[in-house]
Amino acid sequence: MGLTKKESRTADVLGLLVIALTGGFAVYACLVFTDWWQSYLALMFFYACFNIALFSGIKPAPWEGSIVFVFFLAVALIYIFLFAVLYQRHCLLDTQTTCATYSVLQSPFNGDYLYASTVVFTTLGFGDIVPKAGAGRIVVATQALIGMTYSATAILIILGRSGWYSARGESAAQPILIDREHAQVQTDRFAHTSKALEDMSTLLSALSTKVDTVNNQLVSLKRYALWASFALIVLSFFAGMALGHKF
C-alpha cells in the first residue's frame, strides 16, 4: 500500500534530518577527533545513513530534479572537503607540504589535499600525490569507491524509480499495472456484454419476423374462413330451396 502525499513529504523531511545530523557528526569527527580511524568511521556512518535515507524514504517528484542535482553536488563537495581534512590532519598523503597542521581557527587549509581529495573522489587518479602507509591507502581506496557509487546513486535518485525500471525494461510502477489489468478486465466485460446484447437483438429480430409470418398466415386463414363460410351459406341456401321445393 503506497504512502499518501503527506506521509511521503514527512518521510522526505525525516530523511533529510538524518542526513543533516549524521553529516554534522562527520564534520565534527574530522575536525576534532585525534585518531584517523575515528574520523574514517564517522564518514562511513554518514555515507551509510545518506544512502539509506535516499533509497528508503526520499522520493523526489520529476519537477524536483534540479533541486536534487544541487543537493547531490553540495553533499559531494562536503565529502571532498572532509576527506581532504582527514588527509591533512593525519598525514595520509605523501606531499611536499606539511601536514597535521590544519585547524579551523589556527591555520589555513592546504590546497594540495583538497586537489588530491577531488581527483580521488571523481576517480580520476591523484597523479604525483600518492597515499602514505596502510592508513592512507585504506582511506584513498575507500574514497574512490564512494565517489564511484555516489555517481550511480545520484543517477538513480534523479531519474527516479520509474526511470530505473524503464531502463531495465520493466514496468514503471505496480499501480499502473493494476490499473491496466483492471481496464483490460473492464474491456473484456464490455465486449462480452456487447456480444450478449447483439445475440439478444438478433433473437428478437428473428422472433419478430416469425410473428409477422404467423400474422400473415392468420390473415390468409381468415380470408379462407370467410370465403368458406360464405360458400357454406350459399350451399345451405340452395340446399334449403331444393328441399323445400321437393316437399
C-alpha positions, 0 to 999 in steps of 0.5 A: 500500500503506497504512502499518501502525499503527506506521509511521503513529504514527512518521510522526505523531511525525516530523511533529510534530518538524518542526513543533516545530523549524521553529516554534522557528526562527520564534520565534527569527527574530522575536525576534532577527533585525534585518531584517523580511524575515528574520523574514517568511521564517522564518514562511513556512518554518514555515507551509510545513513545518506544512502539509506535515507535516499533509497528508503524514504526520499522520493523526489517528484520529476519537477524536483530534479534540479533541486536534487542535482544541487543537493547531490553536488553540495553533499559531494563537495562536503565529502571532498572537503572532509576527506581532504581534512582527514588527509591533512590532519593525519598525514595520509598523503605523501606531499611536499607540504606539511601536514597535521597542521590544519585547524579551523581557527589556527591555520589555513587549509592546504590546497594540495589535499583538497586537489588530491581529495577531488581527483580521488573522489571523481576517480580520476587518479591523484597523479604525483600525490600518492597515499602514505602507509596502510592508513592512507591507502585504506582511506584513498581506496575507500574514497574512490569507491564512494565517489564511484557509487555516489555517481550511480546513486545520484543517477538513480535518485534523479531519474527516479524509480520509474526511470530505473525500471524503464531502463531495465525494461520493466514496468514503471510502477505496480499501480499502473499495472493494476490499473491496466489489468483492471481496464483490460478486465473492464474491456473484456466485460464490455465486449462480452456484454456487447456480444450478449446484447447483439445475440439478444437483438438478433433473437428478437429480430428473428422472433419478430419476423416469425410473428409477422409470418404467423400474422400473415398466415392468420390473415390468409386463414381468415380470408379462407374462413370467410370465403368458406363460410360464405360458400357454406351459406350459399350451399345451405341456401340452395340446399334449403330451396331444393328441399323445400321445393321437393316437399 
